[in-house]
Amino acid sequence: MHNRIWSEAFGGGDFDHNRLTQELVDLGISPFVTMEQAVEEKSPNTMNGPQAHEISHANA
């Protein structure tokens, strides 16, 4: 999410996924994490679903 508009793939943005993950690891927590992407009208449209999934997986 950038400027409160959902991006196509997970990565850096308004919510710091990497920090959340590191905080959980530091606490000794290893949860199962599900990533759900919900694009909206103002989301960029520059890649297809498999491409967005591949980028999100690499950034997770």
ZIDA-V168240 format. One record per residue. N is the residue number from 0. RES is the residue in three letters. SS is DSSP state (alpha for helix, beta for strand, coil for the rest). D_CENTER is the distance of its C-alpha to the mean C-alpha in Angstrom with 1 decimal. Layout:
BEGIN
N;RES;SS;D_CENTER + N;RES;SS;D_CENTER
END
This chain:
BEGIN
0;MET;coil;7.9 + 1;HIS;beta;11.0 + 2;ASN;coil;14.4 + 3;ARG;coil;13.3 + 4;ILE;beta;12.6 + 5;TRP;coil;9.5 + 6;SER;coil;8.4 + 7;GLU;coil;8.7 + 8;ALA;coil;5.8 + 9;PHE;coil;2.4 + 10;GLY;coil;4.9 + 11;GLY;coil;7.6 + 12;GLY;coil;8.5 + 13;ASP;coil;10.2 + 14;PHE;coil;8.4 + 15;ASP;coil;8.9 + 16;HIS;alpha;6.7 + 17;ASN;alpha;9.4 + 18;ARG;alpha;12.1 + 19;LEU;alpha;11.5 + 20;THR;alpha;11.5 + 21;GLN;alpha;14.6 + 22;GLU;alpha;16.3 + 23;LEU;alpha;16.2 + 24;VAL;alpha;17.6 + 25;ASP;alpha;20.2 + 26;LEU;coil;21.2 + 27;GLY;coil;21.8 + 28;ILE;coil;19.3 + 29;SER;coil;17.7 + 30;PRO;coil;16.1 + 31;PHE;coil;14.8 + 32;VAL;coil;11.1 + 33;THR;coil;10.0 + 34;MET;coil;6.7 + 35;GLU;coil;8.0 + 36;GLN;coil;7.3 + 37;ALA;coil;10.3 + 38;VAL;coil;11.6 + 39;GLU;coil;14.7 + 40;GLU;coil;17.8 + 41;LYS;coil;16.9 + 42;SER;coil;13.6 + 43;PRO;coil;14.6 + 44;ASN;coil;15.9 + 45;THR;coil;16.1 + 46;MET;coil;14.9 + 47;ASN;coil;15.5 + 48;GLY;alpha;13.6 + 49;PRO;alpha;14.2 + 50;GLN;alpha;13.3 + 51;ALA;alpha;9.8 + 52;HIS;alpha;9.5 + 53;GLU;alpha;11.2 + 54;ILE;alpha;9.1 + 55;SER;alpha;5.7 + 56;HIS;alpha;8.4 + 57;ALA;alpha;9.9 + 58;ASN;alpha;7.3 + 59;ALA;coil;6.9
END
